[in-house]
Amino acid sequence: MNDKLNELLDGTKVKKILERHLNEALDLNEILDIKIIPIKTYLDETSFSFIGIYELTAQDTNKKMVVKKVFASAHSTPNKRKDFIIGNFLADKSSKYDPKFLKIPESYAFIESHGLYLREYIDGETLDKFILKNHNMSAFVTEIISNSLLEFQKIKISSDFTYEDRANFTDLNKNITILEKQAHSSFPAVRNEFKEIEGLFHSIKKQEERSPKVLSHGDFNLFNLVITSDNEIIFIDYDDVGFRNYLWDVARLTCSLKSDDFLDAFFKAKNGHINESDQRLFDIYKKYFGLLDRTHVLAWGF
């Protein structure tokens, strides 16, 4: 694992990897130099992950010197393959109906040997950083995100890929298992709340089955939304994309924001109101995501 991560941080080795996969996608003749800008790295005994930017100094096919930035994301699991596949689907579909608010970055390549996904770099900041800098999320930005989500939900793509009906359910189980192994003082309460949520999910199963499914991001949180200087919203990280109730992503971001303002903004953009039965779904989804976020902090410390 350490070797793979080190190679992704080694300019000489990255250059060889990228030359085999990026020259055609970016109309390059030769990559001359690479600057690696790590954003986040993680390594343990069984896994690694890397998020960063590769800044390429290159000669294009017209033999002009150019500088290109590429967003890079790697993981020791196969997650990034799905990221690449779904990214291609979405970019193709969105180009055909020209969404007003939502921008889908172009996918360049997936490099199996390193679990490395390469896509278009778009200058912007994740929503958590935007809120930290501006102290809140303005009504204007909330409206843009609401409309972007509505556009995303309307995208029609093939359903022949695997996904969890309950996005992040595996992660939640993993968090709880870690707390159990640590004999964490919060484990009994967490376990009981998890059992309660499982019961609530069972109680709404028939309602969910009757409800139409829409395209769902799955992990629609502050860290997976990027806002550009042109006020475009970019959804990133498609590992959990699937088909779910239209309120799933609304509940995820609402929980992440710790405010119901987004729920109100979403229905304003939708020109509607939430009914009583859907409100119950929303409340259960929000309870689930609340437990997910809390156990993540308890298990991982961030």
C-alpha positions as CSV (number, residue, x, y, z in Angstrom):
1,M,0.0,0.0,0.0
2,N,2.8,2.4,0.9
3,D,4.5,1.7,-2.4
4,K,1.4,2.7,-4.4
5,L,0.9,5.9,-2.5
6,N,4.6,6.8,-2.8
7,E,4.4,6.4,-6.5
8,L,1.5,8.8,-6.7
9,L,3.6,11.4,-4.9
10,D,6.7,10.8,-7.1
11,G,6.8,13.2,-10.0
12,T,9.0,11.0,-12.2
13,K,6.8,7.9,-11.7
14,V,3.6,9.9,-12.1
15,K,4.9,11.3,-15.4
16,K,5.3,7.8,-16.8
17,I,1.8,6.8,-15.6
18,L,0.1,9.9,-17.0
19,E,1.9,9.8,-20.4
20,R,0.3,6.5,-21.1
21,H,-3.2,7.7,-20.3
22,L,-3.5,11.5,-20.6
23,N,-1.8,12.7,-23.7
24,E,-4.7,11.9,-26.0
25,A,-7.4,13.1,-23.6
26,L,-5.7,16.5,-23.2
27,D,-4.2,16.8,-26.8
28,L,-0.7,16.7,-25.5
29,N,2.4,15.7,-27.4
30,E,4.7,15.4,-24.4
31,I,4.5,16.0,-20.6
32,L,7.7,17.8,-19.6
33,D,7.2,18.3,-15.9
34,I,4.7,17.6,-13.1
35,K,4.0,19.5,-10.0
36,I,2.1,17.5,-7.4
37,I,-0.2,19.3,-5.1
38,P,-1.5,16.9,-2.4
39,I,-4.8,17.8,-0.8
40,K,-5.4,14.7,1.3
41,T,-3.5,11.4,1.8
42,Y,-4.3,8.5,4.0
43,L,-2.4,5.3,4.7
44,D,-2.9,2.3,7.1
45,E,-1.9,-1.3,7.0
46,T,-4.6,-2.4,4.6
47,S,-5.6,0.7,2.6
48,F,-4.5,4.1,1.1
49,S,-6.2,7.1,-0.5
50,F,-4.9,10.1,-2.2
51,I,-6.6,13.3,-3.4
52,G,-4.6,16.0,-5.1
53,I,-3.9,18.1,-8.2
54,Y,-1.3,17.3,-10.9
55,E,-0.1,20.4,-12.6
56,L,1.4,19.5,-15.9
57,T,3.9,21.5,-17.9
58,A,3.6,20.1,-21.4
59,Q,3.9,20.5,-25.1
60,D,0.5,20.2,-26.9
61,T,-0.1,18.6,-30.3
62,N,0.6,22.0,-31.9
63,K,4.0,22.0,-30.2
64,K,3.0,24.9,-27.9
65,M,3.9,25.1,-24.3
66,V,0.9,24.7,-22.0
67,V,0.1,24.3,-18.3
68,K,-2.7,21.9,-17.5
69,K,-4.2,21.0,-14.1
70,V,-5.7,17.6,-13.5
71,F,-7.7,16.5,-10.5
72,A,-6.5,13.2,-9.2
73,S,-8.2,10.8,-6.7
74,A,-7.0,7.3,-5.8
75,H,-8.1,4.6,-3.5
76,S,-7.0,1.1,-2.7
77,T,-10.6,-0.2,-3.2
78,P,-12.3,-0.3,-6.6
79,N,-14.4,2.8,-5.7
80,K,-12.7,5.1,-8.2
81,R,-13.5,2.9,-11.1
82,K,-17.2,3.6,-10.5
83,D,-16.4,7.3,-10.0
84,F,-14.8,7.2,-13.5
85,I,-17.7,5.2,-15.2
86,I,-20.5,7.3,-13.6
87,G,-18.6,10.5,-14.4
88,N,-18.4,9.6,-18.0
89,F,-22.1,8.8,-18.1
90,L,-23.0,12.1,-16.4
91,A,-20.8,14.2,-18.5
92,D,-22.2,12.7,-21.7
93,K,-25.8,13.1,-20.6
94,S,-25.4,16.6,-19.2
95,S,-23.8,17.8,-22.5
96,K,-27.0,16.8,-24.3
97,Y,-29.5,18.7,-22.2
98,D,-27.3,21.6,-21.1
99,P,-28.2,22.1,-17.5
100,K,-28.5,25.7,-16.3
101,F,-26.9,25.3,-12.9
102,L,-25.1,22.0,-12.7
103,K,-21.7,21.4,-14.2
104,I,-20.3,17.9,-14.6
105,P,-16.5,17.7,-14.9
106,E,-15.0,15.7,-17.7
107,S,-13.6,12.3,-16.8
108,Y,-10.2,11.6,-18.4
109,A,-9.0,8.1,-17.2
110,F,-9.0,5.4,-14.6
111,I,-5.7,3.7,-14.0
112,E,-6.4,0.3,-12.6
113,S,-2.9,-0.4,-11.3
114,H,-3.1,2.5,-8.8
115,G,-6.9,2.8,-8.4
116,L,-6.3,6.3,-9.8
117,Y,-9.2,8.4,-11.3
118,L,-8.2,11.5,-13.3
119,R,-10.7,14.2,-14.2
120,E,-11.0,17.8,-15.3
121,Y,-9.8,20.3,-12.8
122,I,-12.3,23.0,-12.0
123,D,-11.3,26.1,-10.0
124,G,-13.5,26.4,-7.0
125,E,-13.9,25.5,-3.4
126,T,-15.8,22.9,-1.5
127,L,-18.9,24.0,0.3
128,D,-17.4,23.5,3.7
129,K,-14.6,26.0,2.9
130,F,-17.0,28.4,1.3
131,I,-19.2,28.5,4.4
132,L,-16.1,28.8,6.7
133,K,-14.9,31.8,4.7
134,N,-18.3,33.5,4.4
135,H,-19.6,32.4,7.8
136,N,-22.8,31.1,6.2
137,M,-24.4,29.8,3.0
138,S,-26.3,32.6,1.4
139,A,-29.9,32.1,0.1
140,F,-28.5,32.6,-3.4
141,V,-26.1,29.7,-3.1
142,T,-28.7,27.5,-1.4
143,E,-31.0,28.2,-4.4
144,I,-28.3,27.3,-6.9
145,I,-27.6,24.0,-5.0
146,S,-31.4,23.2,-4.9
147,N,-31.8,23.7,-8.6
148,S,-28.6,21.8,-9.4
149,L,-29.9,18.8,-7.4
150,L,-33.2,19.0,-9.2
151,E,-31.3,18.9,-12.5
152,F,-29.2,16.0,-11.3
153,Q,-32.3,14.0,-10.4
154,K,-33.7,14.4,-13.9
155,I,-30.6,12.8,-15.6
156,K,-31.4,9.5,-17.1
157,I,-28.6,7.0,-17.1
158,S,-28.4,3.2,-17.3
159,S,-29.0,1.4,-14.0
160,D,-26.7,-1.5,-14.7
161,F,-24.2,-0.8,-12.0
162,T,-24.0,-1.8,-8.3
163,Y,-24.9,0.5,-5.5
164,E,-26.1,0.5,-1.9
165,D,-29.8,1.3,-1.5
166,R,-28.7,2.9,1.8
167,A,-25.6,4.8,0.7
168,N,-22.9,4.7,3.4
169,F,-24.5,1.8,5.2
170,T,-21.2,-0.2,4.9
171,D,-19.3,2.8,6.3
172,L,-21.7,3.1,9.2
173,N,-21.3,-0.5,10.1
174,K,-17.5,-0.1,9.9
175,N,-17.6,2.9,12.2
176,I,-19.7,1.0,14.8
177,T,-17.4,-2.1,14.6
178,I,-14.4,0.2,15.3
179,L,-16.2,1.7,18.3
180,E,-17.0,-1.9,19.6
181,K,-13.3,-3.0,19.2
182,Q,-12.2,0.1,21.0
183,A,-14.7,-0.6,23.8
184,H,-15.7,3.1,23.3
185,S,-18.0,4.4,26.0
186,S,-20.5,5.6,23.4
187,F,-20.8,2.1,21.8
188,P,-23.9,0.8,23.7
189,A,-25.9,4.0,22.9
190,V,-24.7,4.0,19.2
191,R,-25.6,0.3,18.9
192,N,-29.1,0.9,20.3
193,E,-29.7,3.9,18.0
194,F,-28.5,1.8,15.0
195,K,-31.1,-0.9,15.8
196,E,-33.8,1.8,16.2
197,I,-32.9,3.2,12.7
198,E,-32.9,-0.3,11.2
199,G,-36.5,-0.7,12.6
200,L,-37.5,2.7,11.1
201,F,-36.1,1.7,7.7
202,H,-38.1,-1.5,7.9
203,S,-41.3,0.5,8.7
204,I,-41.0,2.7,5.6
205,K,-39.9,-0.1,3.2
206,K,-43.3,-0.3,1.5
207,Q,-43.6,3.4,1.1
208,E,-40.2,3.6,-0.5
209,E,-41.0,0.8,-2.9
210,R,-44.1,2.6,-4.0
211,S,-42.3,5.9,-4.5
212,P,-40.5,6.7,-7.8
213,K,-36.7,6.6,-7.7
214,V,-34.5,9.4,-9.0
215,L,-30.8,9.6,-9.7
216,S,-29.2,10.1,-6.3
217,H,-25.6,11.3,-5.5
218,G,-25.7,9.2,-2.3
219,D,-23.3,11.2,-0.2
220,F,-24.5,14.7,-0.9
221,N,-22.5,16.5,1.8
222,L,-20.5,19.7,2.2
223,F,-17.2,18.1,1.0
224,N,-18.7,16.7,-2.2
225,L,-20.0,20.0,-3.5
226,V,-17.8,22.6,-5.2
227,I,-18.9,26.1,-6.0
228,T,-17.0,28.0,-8.7
229,S,-16.3,31.7,-9.2
230,D,-19.0,31.6,-11.8
231,N,-21.5,30.3,-9.3
232,E,-21.7,26.9,-10.8
233,I,-22.2,23.9,-8.6
234,I,-20.1,20.8,-9.2
235,F,-21.0,17.4,-7.7
236,I,-17.9,15.3,-7.0
237,D,-17.3,11.8,-5.8
238,Y,-19.7,9.5,-7.5
239,D,-18.9,6.3,-5.5
240,D,-22.3,6.2,-4.0
241,V,-24.5,7.2,-7.0
242,G,-27.6,5.1,-7.3
243,F,-31.4,5.4,-7.6
244,R,-33.2,6.4,-4.5
245,N,-36.1,8.4,-3.1
246,Y,-35.8,12.1,-4.1
247,L,-35.4,13.1,-0.4
248,W,-32.3,11.0,0.2
249,D,-29.8,13.6,-1.0
250,V,-31.9,16.5,0.5
251,A,-31.7,14.8,3.9
252,R,-27.9,14.2,3.5
253,L,-27.1,17.8,2.9
254,T,-29.6,19.1,5.5
255,C,-27.8,16.9,8.1
256,S,-24.4,18.1,6.9
257,L,-25.5,21.7,7.2
258,K,-27.2,21.1,10.6
259,S,-30.1,23.2,9.4
260,D,-33.5,22.6,7.7
261,D,-33.0,25.7,5.5
262,F,-32.0,23.5,2.6
263,L,-35.2,21.5,2.8
264,D,-37.2,24.7,2.5
265,A,-35.1,25.9,-0.4
266,F,-35.4,22.6,-2.2
267,F,-39.2,22.7,-2.1
268,K,-39.2,26.3,-3.1
269,A,-37.2,25.4,-6.2
270,K,-39.4,22.5,-6.8
271,N,-42.5,24.7,-6.5
272,G,-44.1,22.4,-4.0
273,H,-44.5,21.4,-0.4
274,I,-43.5,18.3,1.5
275,N,-46.4,16.1,2.6
276,E,-46.7,14.3,5.9
277,S,-45.6,10.9,4.6
278,D,-42.6,12.3,2.8
279,Q,-41.7,14.3,5.9
280,R,-41.5,11.1,7.9
281,L,-39.1,9.6,5.3
282,F,-37.0,12.7,5.4
283,D,-36.8,12.7,9.3
284,I,-35.7,9.0,9.2
285,Y,-33.1,9.7,6.6
286,K,-31.8,12.6,8.5
287,K,-31.6,10.5,11.7
288,Y,-29.6,7.9,9.8
289,F,-27.1,10.5,8.5
290,G,-26.8,12.1,11.9
291,L,-25.7,8.7,13.3
292,L,-23.3,8.2,10.3
293,D,-21.6,11.6,10.9
294,R,-21.4,11.2,14.7
295,T,-19.9,7.7,14.5
296,H,-17.4,8.8,11.9
297,V,-16.1,11.5,14.2
298,L,-16.0,9.1,17.2
299,A,-14.3,6.3,15.2
300,W,-11.9,8.4,13.1
301,G,-11.4,11.6,15.1
302,F,-12.5,14.0,12.3
